[in-house]
Amino acid sequence: MIQQENGTEMSDEEIKTFMDTFKQFMNQADVEILNYMRRESTRKYNQQLYQSEANKYKVSLNYYMQEFI
């Protein structure tokens, strides 16, 4: 048994439920972190690609984005 803040104790079933719920939360957090990393890597790749293309045509990035994207 684990004592809660209010002085009552958690039963084994409550502890199991808490642990299962916490594991689900952590799994979802891992998924969200991976989604964020994928979005950011795609954004950075596109930014570098557009900058490279703008440099190739000797125009500013803003001009390239307005005209070609």
C-alpha positions as a Markdown table, in Angstrom:
| # | Residue | x | y | z |
|---|---|---|---|---|
| 1 | Met | 0.0 | 0.0 | 0.0 |
| 2 | Ile | 1.1 | 3.5 | -0.7 |
| 3 | Gln | -0.1 | 6.5 | 1.3 |
| 4 | Gln | -1.8 | 9.3 | -0.6 |
| 5 | Glu | -1.5 | 13.0 | 0.2 |
| 6 | Asn | -4.8 | 13.0 | 2.1 |
| 7 | Gly | -3.6 | 10.2 | 4.4 |
| 8 | Thr | -5.5 | 7.3 | 2.8 |
| 9 | Glu | -3.8 | 4.4 | 1.3 |
| 10 | Met | -4.0 | 3.2 | -2.4 |
| 11 | Ser | -5.0 | -0.3 | -2.9 |
| 12 | Asp | -3.0 | -2.7 | -5.1 |
| 13 | Glu | -5.7 | -2.3 | -7.8 |
| 14 | Glu | -5.5 | 1.5 | -7.7 |
| 15 | Ile | -1.7 | 1.3 | -8.0 |
| 16 | Lys | -2.0 | -1.1 | -10.9 |
| 17 | Thr | -4.5 | 1.2 | -12.6 |
| 18 | Phe | -2.3 | 4.2 | -12.0 |
| 19 | Met | 0.8 | 2.4 | -13.4 |
| 20 | Asp | -1.1 | 1.3 | -16.5 |
| 21 | Thr | -2.5 | 4.8 | -17.1 |
| 22 | Phe | 1.0 | 6.3 | -16.6 |
| 23 | Lys | 2.5 | 3.9 | -19.1 |
| 24 | Gln | -0.2 | 4.8 | -21.7 |
| 25 | Phe | 0.6 | 8.5 | -21.1 |
| 26 | Met | 4.3 | 7.9 | -21.5 |
| 27 | Asn | 3.8 | 6.0 | -24.7 |
| 28 | Gln | 1.6 | 8.8 | -26.1 |
| 29 | Ala | 4.2 | 11.3 | -25.1 |
| 30 | Asp | 6.9 | 9.3 | -27.0 |
| 31 | Val | 4.7 | 9.3 | -30.1 |
| 32 | Glu | 4.2 | 13.1 | -29.9 |
| 33 | Ile | 7.9 | 13.7 | -29.4 |
| 34 | Leu | 8.6 | 11.6 | -32.5 |
| 35 | Asn | 5.9 | 13.5 | -34.5 |
| 36 | Tyr | 7.5 | 16.8 | -33.4 |
| 37 | Met | 10.9 | 15.7 | -34.5 |
| 38 | Arg | 9.6 | 14.6 | -37.9 |
| 39 | Arg | 7.8 | 17.9 | -38.4 |
| 40 | Glu | 10.9 | 19.9 | -37.4 |
| 41 | Ser | 13.3 | 17.9 | -39.5 |
| 42 | Thr | 11.0 | 18.3 | -42.6 |
| 43 | Arg | 10.7 | 22.0 | -41.9 |
| 44 | Lys | 14.5 | 22.5 | -41.6 |
| 45 | Tyr | 15.1 | 20.4 | -44.7 |
| 46 | Asn | 12.7 | 22.5 | -46.7 |
| 47 | Gln | 14.2 | 25.7 | -45.4 |
| 48 | Gln | 17.7 | 24.6 | -46.5 |
| 49 | Leu | 16.4 | 23.4 | -49.8 |
| 50 | Tyr | 14.7 | 26.7 | -50.6 |
| 51 | Gln | 17.8 | 28.7 | -49.4 |
| 52 | Ser | 20.0 | 26.6 | -51.7 |
| 53 | Glu | 17.7 | 27.1 | -54.6 |
| 54 | Ala | 17.5 | 30.9 | -53.9 |
| 55 | Asn | 21.3 | 31.0 | -53.8 |
| 56 | Lys | 21.5 | 29.0 | -57.1 |
| 57 | Tyr | 19.4 | 31.7 | -58.8 |
| 58 | Lys | 21.1 | 34.5 | -56.9 |
| 59 | Val | 17.9 | 35.8 | -55.4 |
| 60 | Ser | 16.8 | 36.4 | -51.9 |
| 61 | Leu | 15.0 | 33.7 | -50.0 |
| 62 | Asn | 11.9 | 35.9 | -49.7 |
| 63 | Tyr | 11.8 | 36.5 | -53.4 |
| 64 | Tyr | 12.3 | 32.8 | -54.2 |
| 65 | Met | 9.5 | 31.8 | -51.8 |
| 66 | Gln | 7.1 | 34.4 | -53.3 |
| 67 | Glu | 7.8 | 33.5 | -56.9 |
| 68 | Phe | 8.3 | 29.7 | -56.8 |
| 69 | Ile | 6.6 | 28.3 | -53.8 |
